[in-house]
Amino acid sequence: MVDFKELKERTKIEDVVSQLGLTMKRSGDQMRGPCPYCRSGGDRALAINTAKQSFYCFNVRKGGDLIALVGHVLDLRPKEAAERIAGTGPLQGKVPGTVPGTIPQRGTVPNSSPSPPRPAFDPVAYAASLQTSHEVLAGLELAPETLSEWMGGMATKGVHRGRLALPVTVAGRVAYFGLAVGGESPSITFPNGVDGRMAIFGADRVTKNGELRLVATPLEVLSVYQNTGETAVCFLTETVSGEQLELLAAVLGARSADLIV
Ligand SMILES: [Zn+2]
């Protein structure tokens, strides 16, 4: 068992930043960069404060110490994160497209669970499997570039086969939902274990303060973006619960924006 206190005394958060291979821009005590775990929120989503030795991810609106940073970026529990930091060598290979949660356990980690860890969903690999050019999409007037930018496309396999698959952040994790493009029912499907009521499509791409445009469907979100460059948001359920309105209020609060419906 790693002594957290002792580990924090001999390790700086800056060391962890370089061990993780994070791309950060430094300004005084502050470092800002993209969050490789969330893969959303832009290139300032992750903030490090070297004076406080702390981090904050604006995607999940959570932060903490260097152990929590490793926990967030590599999707590990604090104990495992501390063990990674205590081990030697880089925490993560800087191979483009690698997903932190899927790197093999290092040999230095004792008492790993007897069953192999469940492979993490790899949004980048999934996005690469989607078709951005498709006659159905042309009919919807969705440009391949728009879909590429949103990491979406027609799914030709898996649970969303025959649907337009689009990513959304649910409880801090990226998941894909499947949007019917030929009038199928239900119009939106989610993979097992993903609660669509906890999602607002487009929310993690909203960076601008001021106004937040709420539209009815994901296709409208994409269309607004394609035509104006603005990010609108929509709920992914037919009815909207109080919980969802609270979620929207949280997005509005974080961006200090006014809602336009
Ligand atoms: Zn993050």
Residues whose N, C-alpha, C, O or C-beta is under 5 A from the ligand:
A	BS01	ZN	C35 Y37 C38 C57 N59
